[in-house]
């Protein structure tokens, strides 16, 4: 997911996406611990997507205040 794509979404869409990614990160951690994780790169990708969303949400909050 690119920052440009994230910027076009509304705050509600971003919150939903953030919740979904957090659940996925949780599941990936369990898969890694149990040795079932097939795509190790997905963990990094999910963490970075979460960081991008949080960054843009923070920018919007600072801009609004």
Residue pairs with C-beta under 8 A, 6 or more apart in sequence:
1 49
1 52
3 52
3 56
6 14
6 52
6 53
6 56
7 56
9 17
11 57
11 60
14 53
14 56
14 57
17 53
18 50
18 53
18 54
18 57
21 46
21 49
21 50
21 53
22 50
24 46
25 43
25 46
25 47
25 50
28 37
28 42
28 43
28 46
29 43
31 37
32 40
32 43
37 43
